[in-house]
Amino acid sequence: YQRRVHGDLIQKMEEKTKMMVEPMIPRSFRLMLELEKGEKGMGDSNISYGLAKGDDTTFTDWEATIIGQPGTAFDNRIYMMSIKCGDKYPMVPPTVKFNSKINMTCVNQSSGVVEPSKLEILKKWKSDYNMETILTTLRKEMTTSANKGLSQPPDGSNFQSTLSDILL
């Protein structure tokens, strides 16, 4: 018992020390790094992301794509998405929306918005997560038993609302 309590105390102290020692990377610098990684395709080749408008100096509005998982109802499809990184990103998760119609348990079927309460990574967001983490998680979610066999809307169909419409 004492070892466990002692171990828990040490772990909590290490976490607090880490938070005090590691400086917070400014939002714009963090997003600039994400943009560079996304543009260079330095991660998973089945996802891509970048700024919606190249002159967006606020690094707020992003576009992304996910290539559907083979062997699932998402196979041979490319899904277009919008991501909005608010002023408090990365402390607060971005808003993620599918523009392409998709049937997944974590996606609102009226708007295409990924519902944070239904996707673990958004529900338990950590500031060291990023857009790539979200996109790869969504792609993995396509293979779960709850999603992989769901019938999908016709290829090429889109949700009517935009992310700007939803956030207003």
The 8 nearest C-alpha neighbors of each residue, nearest first, counted from 0:
[[1, 3, 2, 4, 5, 6, 7, 8],
 [2, 0, 4, 3, 5, 6, 7, 8],
 [3, 1, 5, 0, 4, 6, 7, 8],
 [2, 4, 6, 0, 1, 5, 7, 8],
 [5, 3, 7, 1, 6, 2, 8, 0],
 [4, 6, 2, 8, 3, 7, 1, 9],
 [5, 7, 3, 9, 4, 8, 2, 10],
 [8, 6, 4, 10, 5, 9, 3, 11],
 [9, 7, 5, 11, 10, 6, 12, 4],
 [8, 10, 12, 6, 7, 11, 13, 5],
 [9, 11, 13, 7, 8, 12, 6, 14],
 [12, 10, 14, 8, 13, 9, 7, 15],
 [11, 13, 9, 15, 10, 14, 16, 8],
 [14, 12, 16, 10, 11, 15, 17, 9],
 [15, 13, 17, 11, 12, 16, 10, 18],
 [16, 14, 18, 12, 17, 13, 19, 11],
 [15, 17, 19, 13, 18, 14, 20, 12],
 [16, 18, 14, 20, 15, 19, 21, 13],
 [17, 19, 15, 16, 21, 20, 14, 22],
 [20, 18, 16, 17, 21, 15, 22, 14],
 [19, 21, 17, 18, 16, 22, 15, 23],
 [22, 20, 18, 17, 19, 23, 16, 24],
 [23, 21, 20, 24, 19, 18, 25, 17],
 [22, 24, 25, 21, 26, 18, 20, 19],
 [23, 25, 29, 22, 26, 28, 27, 21],
 [26, 24, 28, 27, 29, 23, 30, 22],
 [27, 25, 29, 28, 30, 24, 88, 89],
 [26, 28, 30, 29, 25, 31, 58, 57],
 [29, 27, 31, 25, 30, 26, 32, 24],
 [28, 30, 26, 32, 27, 31, 24, 25],
 [31, 29, 33, 27, 32, 28, 34, 26],
 [30, 32, 28, 34, 33, 29, 27, 35],
 [33, 31, 35, 29, 30, 34, 36, 28],
 [34, 32, 30, 36, 31, 35, 37, 29],
 [35, 33, 31, 37, 32, 36, 49, 38],
 [34, 36, 32, 38, 33, 37, 39, 31],
 [35, 37, 33, 39, 41, 34, 38, 40],
 [38, 36, 34, 40, 48, 35, 39, 49],
 [39, 37, 35, 40, 36, 34, 49, 48],
 [38, 40, 36, 41, 37, 35, 34, 42],
 [41, 39, 37, 38, 42, 36, 44, 47],
 [40, 42, 39, 36, 37, 43, 38, 44],
 [43, 41, 40, 44, 36, 37, 131, 46],
 [42, 44, 45, 46, 41, 40, 135, 47],
 [45, 43, 46, 42, 40, 47, 41, 66],
 [46, 44, 66, 43, 65, 47, 67, 64],
 [47, 45, 65, 44, 64, 43, 66, 134],
 [48, 46, 64, 63, 37, 65, 40, 45],
 [47, 49, 63, 37, 62, 64, 61, 46],
 [50, 48, 61, 62, 34, 37, 38, 51],
 [49, 51, 61, 52, 53, 62, 60, 58],
 [50, 52, 61, 62, 60, 49, 53, 55],
 [53, 51, 50, 54, 55, 60, 61, 49],
 [52, 54, 55, 50, 51, 56, 49, 58],
 [53, 55, 52, 56, 50, 57, 51, 58],
 [56, 54, 57, 52, 58, 53, 59, 50],
 [55, 57, 58, 54, 59, 53, 27, 52],
 [56, 58, 59, 55, 27, 60, 54, 86],
 [59, 57, 56, 55, 60, 30, 27, 50],
 [60, 58, 84, 57, 83, 85, 61, 55],
 [59, 61, 83, 51, 82, 50, 58, 84],
 [62, 60, 50, 51, 82, 49, 81, 83],
 [63, 61, 81, 51, 48, 49, 80, 50],
 [62, 64, 48, 80, 47, 79, 81, 49],
 [65, 63, 79, 47, 78, 46, 80, 48],
 [64, 66, 46, 78, 77, 45, 67, 47],
 [65, 67, 77, 45, 76, 78, 46, 68],
 [68, 66, 73, 74, 76, 75, 77, 65],
 [67, 69, 74, 73, 71, 70, 141, 66],
 [70, 68, 74, 71, 67, 73, 75, 72],
 [69, 71, 74, 68, 72, 73, 147, 142],
 [72, 70, 147, 73, 74, 69, 68, 148],
 [71, 73, 148, 74, 147, 149, 150, 151],
 [74, 72, 67, 71, 68, 76, 75, 141],
 [73, 75, 69, 67, 68, 71, 76, 72],
 [76, 74, 67, 73, 77, 69, 66, 68],
 [77, 75, 67, 74, 73, 66, 78, 154],
 [76, 78, 66, 65, 67, 79, 64, 75],
 [77, 79, 65, 64, 99, 66, 76, 80],
 [80, 78, 64, 99, 98, 63, 97, 77],
 [81, 79, 97, 98, 63, 96, 62, 64],
 [82, 80, 62, 96, 61, 95, 63, 97],
 [83, 81, 95, 61, 94, 60, 62, 96],
 [82, 84, 60, 94, 93, 59, 85, 61],
 [83, 85, 93, 59, 88, 82, 60, 94],
 [86, 84, 87, 88, 83, 59, 93, 91],
 [85, 87, 88, 84, 26, 59, 89, 91],
 [86, 88, 85, 91, 90, 89, 84, 26],
 [89, 87, 91, 90, 85, 86, 84, 92],
 [88, 90, 126, 91, 87, 92, 26, 127],
 [89, 91, 126, 88, 87, 92, 125, 124],
 [90, 92, 88, 89, 87, 93, 126, 124],
 [93, 91, 88, 89, 124, 121, 94, 90],
 [92, 94, 84, 83, 95, 85, 82, 88],
 [93, 95, 83, 82, 92, 84, 96, 113],
 [96, 94, 82, 113, 112, 81, 93, 83],
 [97, 95, 112, 81, 111, 80, 113, 98],
 [96, 98, 80, 111, 99, 79, 112, 81],
 [99, 97, 80, 79, 158, 157, 96, 100],
 [100, 98, 157, 79, 97, 78, 156, 158],
 [101, 99, 157, 158, 156, 152, 98, 97],
 [100, 102, 151, 103, 99, 152, 97, 111],
 [101, 103, 151, 149, 104, 100, 106, 150],
 [104, 102, 106, 105, 146, 101, 149, 141],
 [103, 105, 106, 146, 102, 145, 117, 107],
 [106, 104, 117, 103, 114, 113, 118, 107],
 [107, 105, 113, 103, 112, 104, 111, 114],
 [106, 108, 111, 112, 109, 110, 113, 114],
 [107, 109, 111, 110, 106, 102, 101, 112],
 [110, 108, 107, 111, 158, 112, 160, 159],
 [109, 111, 112, 107, 108, 160, 158, 159],
 [110, 112, 97, 107, 96, 108, 106, 109],
 [113, 111, 96, 107, 110, 106, 95, 114],
 [114, 112, 106, 95, 96, 105, 115, 107],
 [113, 115, 117, 116, 105, 106, 112, 107],
 [116, 114, 121, 122, 117, 118, 113, 119],
 [115, 117, 122, 114, 118, 121, 119, 105],
 [118, 116, 105, 115, 114, 119, 122, 104],
 [119, 117, 115, 121, 120, 105, 116, 122],
 [118, 120, 122, 121, 123, 117, 116, 115],
 [119, 121, 123, 124, 122, 118, 133, 136],
 [122, 120, 115, 124, 123, 119, 118, 92],
 [121, 123, 119, 115, 116, 120, 124, 118],
 [124, 122, 120, 121, 119, 125, 118, 115],
 [123, 125, 121, 120, 122, 92, 126, 128],
 [126, 124, 127, 128, 123, 90, 89, 91],
 [125, 127, 90, 89, 128, 124, 91, 129],
 [126, 128, 125, 129, 89, 90, 124, 132],
 [129, 127, 126, 125, 132, 124, 130, 133],
 [128, 130, 132, 131, 127, 133, 89, 126],
 [131, 129, 133, 132, 134, 128, 33, 48],
 [130, 132, 134, 133, 129, 135, 42, 46],
 [133, 131, 129, 130, 135, 134, 128, 136],
 [132, 134, 130, 136, 131, 135, 137, 129],
 [135, 133, 137, 131, 136, 132, 130, 138],
 [134, 136, 138, 132, 137, 133, 131, 139],
 [137, 135, 139, 133, 134, 138, 132, 140],
 [138, 136, 140, 134, 139, 135, 133, 141],
 [137, 139, 135, 140, 141, 136, 134, 68],
 [140, 138, 136, 141, 137, 142, 135, 143],
 [139, 141, 137, 138, 142, 143, 136, 146],
 [142, 140, 139, 138, 147, 146, 143, 68],
 [143, 141, 147, 140, 139, 146, 144, 71],
 [144, 142, 145, 140, 146, 141, 147, 139],
 [143, 145, 146, 147, 142, 148, 141, 140],
 [144, 146, 143, 147, 104, 148, 149, 103],
 [147, 145, 143, 149, 141, 144, 103, 148],
 [148, 146, 71, 142, 141, 72, 144, 143],
 [147, 149, 72, 146, 71, 150, 144, 145],
 [150, 148, 146, 147, 151, 72, 102, 103],
 [151, 149, 148, 72, 152, 102, 147, 146],
 [150, 152, 102, 101, 149, 153, 72, 73],
 [151, 153, 100, 154, 101, 156, 150, 102],
 [154, 152, 156, 155, 151, 100, 101, 157],
 [153, 155, 156, 152, 76, 151, 100, 99],
 [154, 156, 153, 157, 99, 100, 152, 76],
 [157, 155, 100, 154, 153, 99, 152, 158],
 [158, 156, 99, 100, 98, 159, 155, 97],
 [157, 159, 98, 100, 160, 99, 111, 110],
 [160, 158, 157, 161, 110, 98, 109, 111],
 [161, 159, 158, 164, 110, 162, 165, 163],
 [162, 160, 164, 163, 165, 159, 98, 158],
 [161, 163, 165, 164, 166, 96, 160, 81],
 [162, 164, 166, 161, 165, 167, 160, 83],
 [165, 163, 161, 162, 167, 166, 160, 110],
 [164, 166, 162, 163, 167, 161, 160, 110],
 [165, 167, 163, 164, 162, 161, 94, 83],
 [166, 164, 165, 163, 162, 161, 160, 83]]
